[in-house]
Amino acid sequence: MLQRVLNSAGIDVRSCAELLGFNPDMFVQWAANPNQIPQSVVPLLSAVLSVPQSLFTTSPKAAKHLKDEDVTPQIWYKFRGEGLQESDREYVVLIRQIGHFLNELEEVTRQKSVQWKTLFESIRSAVDIQAPPTEQGKAAARIFRQSTSLAHGASGSGNVLRGLLRALGVLVVESPLANSRIEGCCFYVGSTNSPRPCVFANSHHTTWFRRNVILVHEVGHAIFEHLAGASLDFSGVGNSHDSIELRAQAFAQETLIPKEVLFHAAQSRGIKWSALNEYALACLVADTHVEQKLVVSAAIDYGFVESERQDQLNSFEIHGELLKLSDHALSTEQFLEKNGESTSDWIGKRTTTLLPKAIRLPIGYVNAVVDAYRNRQISPGKAAEYLLIDEQELAERFGDIYENVEY
Amino acid sequence: MPNPPLLLCDSDALVQLFIANNLRPLQSLKSTYHIQPSIVLEVDIELRWMKKYKSRFVPQLDKALKNGVLTKLDPSAFQSLLSTATPGMSWGNFQALGQRYELVVQRGEAYTHAAAVSLGLPAMSNDGKAVLTLTGQMMAVAAPVLRLFDLLVFSHDNGLLSTKECDDIRSELLNNGEGLPGPFQNASFVNGAKTFPCRLKSGAAANGPFPQPANHYDPLTICP
């Protein structure tokens, strides 16, 4: 049964084994004979592959009567599609593993947050499903802002966005996938009876301003496409006529840069819409925390700028001005140089080293693991396992709280 | 009290014996003291794929399992030990306990301690930090928890391993970057053993009964 699930998901058995820390030969045997899988491993496999635990105990006789569509989890229908590579699916396996770890960690620390569930449900029930997609997205965004701290001010929310999503219980992952076409995606992680939404933004060659939009766009998908298994957005592919994409994009715009935020940003800088130049546009991007394209699109939508100017404004080269206005426009190296932070503090401590593929873990997740370790709620070995590094590296990165303790 | 029927071994202790390529201390436990070194299924999984060593120990593990130096604590072996376990204990209860422990420590040590607690058996694990984390969370651990060097000192003191063999094992572990107990880090085996509080002792049956270990650090006395 395991073999069929892996086949249907388009995941290589041996690669999957290595990603999950199992001997590939043993994993091949498990794939052929699931009754050899120890009970203790089933929750992890179930969570990572998105199949109910009961599927692993299905007898070979009963399994024969099941069709592939009976065993293929919804998420893998999307991730085995055209344009996706094996490495994309392997990253999904890794991220789903992190989702499983996060659920375990929250069980130990008793800090489980499922606020997303009620918020998403209230949004879905309040939005008119017959309204145009952009109206649905905007209506959802208004509820989202009102239900969170975003509505409390009229300034950009990029700085609080990730923390807010984490507090809701959403897993936020930003990591560079250099060879992937995926720009952003969302899917649910965790066991089938304890799911949580995960939003992912590919940080390879994208700006912080762009990623803010991607993340919220993906939250829009998580709210509305919760039964779809996964939503994928590829770089360079416009979906301006796809109703699902229109709704998600309207959600992102109205959440991040509603009229009052854009109006306030322009007013506080004394910007005249009719005389919008590179510097003024850079100011608006710096203050609203969203990319240039979305600022222009929002300004047109709210009637501040004529639609005829869209191409001209989008073609403005604002990067030079933006660099002077916002640290978020700096590359990692520029930021470190300017702020004098050591590289290890910023990147090294979040990067996995044990797997064939390195991934940059979310700050909130790393902090949760390290806090649990420092509070002695989990052992150093467990903390290292959660951070996908070895125990010695854990001590080097975060200190050894048991140093010189004999037991 | 008779010797415990099993010693549940964790991955880290066995890895050190595999690195030293010397399983004689385990063989002696079995042949002389009738204590069968055993592993839970989760340790078997860990030993077959280590983060650092990958599949390096699979041949040694398979050989040890084949010649009976090690056995696996599978459901039938677990069942056969239930007569001395706490009433109501079952494979399911053991698995549930292991699952709880696994939230706090790694899988191998979680199920090793869970099995030891469930069946009232000693365990061998070098991961003192895991033991301290579990006890800090008010979770019971094996009594006692032997470290590999308890077994080595015991084997040395009882003539099962020579001083040279013990020094060779110590050197091999150091060369492989393996952790050693404090007293052995900068001292020869014999000098280290002088200040190492060994938790495994040999006694004569006629001098018994010996105190039963109640804590992970209490010594266990076994008789040939």
Contacts between the chains, C-beta under 8 A, distances in Angstrom:
chain1	res1	chain2	res2	distance
A	17	B	49	7.7
A	21	B	49	6.3
A	21	B	51	7.0
A	22	B	45	6.7
A	22	B	48	7.8
A	22	B	49	5.5
A	23	B	45	7.5
A	23	B	48	3.9
A	23	B	49	3.8
A	23	B	55	5.6
A	23	B	58	7.0
A	24	B	49	7.8
A	25	B	48	7.8
A	25	B	55	7.5
A	25	B	58	8.0
A	26	B	45	7.0
A	26	B	48	5.4
A	26	B	49	7.3
A	38	B	41	4.4
A	38	B	42	6.4
A	38	B	45	6.7
A	39	B	95	5.3
A	40	B	41	7.3
A	40	B	42	5.5
A	40	B	95	6.7
A	40	B	98	6.0
A	40	B	99	6.7
A	40	B	102	6.9
A	40	B	107	6.3
A	40	B	111	6.2
A	41	B	42	7.9
A	41	B	45	7.1
A	43	B	99	7.6
A	104	B	103	5.5
A	107	B	103	5.8
A	108	B	103	4.8
A	108	B	104	6.4
A	354	B	51	5.3
A	376	B	132	7.6
A	376	B	133	5.7
A	376	B	136	4.9
A	376	B	137	7.7
A	377	B	104	7.1
A	377	B	133	7.7
A	377	B	137	7.0
A	378	B	103	7.6
A	378	B	104	5.5
A	378	B	105	7.4
A	378	B	133	6.6
A	379	B	104	6.4
A	379	B	105	4.5
A	379	B	106	7.1
A	379	B	109	8.0
A	379	B	127	7.2
A	379	B	129	5.4
A	379	B	130	4.3
A	379	B	133	4.0
A	379	B	134	7.6
A	380	B	129	5.1
A	380	B	133	8.0
A	381	B	105	6.3
A	381	B	106	4.5
A	381	B	109	7.4
A	381	B	127	6.3
A	381	B	129	7.1
A	381	B	130	5.9
A	382	B	104	6.4
A	382	B	105	5.4
A	382	B	106	5.6
A	382	B	130	7.8
A	382	B	133	7.7
A	385	B	106	5.8
A	390	B	51	5.6
A	390	B	52	6.6
A	402	B	128	7.7
A	402	B	129	4.6
A	402	B	132	6.6
A	405	B	128	7.3
A	405	B	129	7.6
A	405	B	132	6.8
A	406	B	128	7.0
A	406	B	181	7.3
A	406	B	182	6.0
A	407	B	128	3.0
A	407	B	129	7.5
A	407	B	131	5.4
A	407	B	132	5.6
A	407	B	145	7.8
A	407	B	216	7.4
A	407	B	217	7.1
